[in-house]
Amino acid sequence: MKPVNPHGFRNRILASLSTSELERISPHLSEIKLPQDFTLLDGKVNYAYFLEDGMASVVVTVENGSTVEVGVVGVDGVVGIPILLGTGRMPGRAFIQISGTGYRMEAAVIKSEFERNGEFRDVVHRYLQAFLVQTAQTAACNRLHNIEERLARWLLSCRDRVQTDELALTHDFLSQMLGAPRTTVTLAAGLLSRAGMIEYSRGVVQITDRPQLEHTACECYRIVRDEFRRLKLL
Amino acid sequence: MNATAKQYKNRILAALPRNELKRLSEHLSPVELPQSQILLDGDATHGYFLEDGIASVVVTLDNGDSVEVGVIGHDGVVGLPILLGTDGAPGRTFIQIAGSGYRINGKKLKEEYEISGDFRRCVQRYMQGFMVQTAQTAACNRLHGIEERLARWLLTCHDRLDGDALRLTHDFLATMLGSPRTTVTLAAGLLQRAGMIEYSRGVVTITDRQKLESTACECYRTVRNEFRRLNLL
């Protein structure tokens, strides 16, 4: 087990803890590389993950095989809600969308940490709310907003959570996440690209005009981001 | 109130051991909950345990369109932002189908959550249930059509109510499902002609539950099974 980064954490939950709490928790954090497609949760989950870098997608898959992304998690939170809430498992899957690194904690340890009436529980509670707000807003967004504004929202949400300007994503991935046919996504991405907001080349998207992209995104981006900021997770 | 003799329909209250319930019940005020009453709107000062009736959790967009993202009945508690220590949340929760229940001061609700292990565990199960509901709805709203969504919604309410009659209007339904009123009317007409429901004078009565279940998208079953597993339904 590698020692924990002595220079502090990028993960917002870990970064918010006092020295004494961190002293207690950090022996239980194992550093882990998180490659693209790595599954963190699939119904069941054995560990909690705190991302330092990279981003995970939380998806729901329906019977005909279609998937829709219902949330994203990066440095802003923790993956492993069924452990925290003591329920054993949860429908859905969380996997790494953009590769990175993070820390892994065993289920029993994080559960007992959460049970204590302390800072850790308080900050995780804030994260549970933020995640709920994210999925609730996405439920509305997925009903009423169109592909360009949803794509813009998604790219911004992703950029807020990763440490890099270059987002390694394929149109296929985006099509699955947004629950739209690939051709539709390609058209929408082309629009954003021609308007100068993004550059897309060889599977990498770069945001080139952030203000314009924010303007194009539906309000769902701002509402969720503001809530995460209010809760000090972004 | 003699809490120990009382039987609660609310699944969280019903699951509590006697001594915890006795303490909690000192802070519960019985309330009638008429249609349209707002329970949470930005700020959250009180929590509610429904015994009967349905609350809708709604997100309203800048252009005024609303979409329902969750439904709460006797399966849970209204006031998760209080329990999560955040004082409020975007969105609004209001009574969709009139009923009754108990109201509790927000501070007392939070205190109880902090000190009572059983209550906390019940509420945490509900937190997951609610999360699964909104997550499934996020997928459903993207992928499924109006008839299957309408069928899902009717069944979801039916599971949380006594009896087969739901008092609501097409307008309400249109808002909740985020579809134009005409689309909802057409879909409801289809369900009615197929004998699954009867709609008359603002009341939808479920007349063929099995057929309605086979019309609903799988999202109904996924969420219902999770709520059953978590002992909330």
Interface residues (C-beta under 8 A of the other chain):
Chain A: V58 V60 V62 E63 S66 T67 V68 V70 G71 I81 P82 L84 L85 G86 T87 M90 P91 G92 N117 D122 H125 R126 L128 Q129 F131 L132 V133 T135 A136 Q137 T138 A139 A140 N142 R143 L144 G179 C218 E219 C220 I223 E227 L231
Chain B: V57 V59 L61 D62 D65 V67 V69 G70 L80 P81 L83 L84 G85 T86 A89 P90 G91 E114 R121 Q124 R125 M127 Q128 F130 M131 V132 T134 A135 Q136 T137 A138 A139 N141 R142 L143 G178 C217 E218 C219 T222 E226 L230
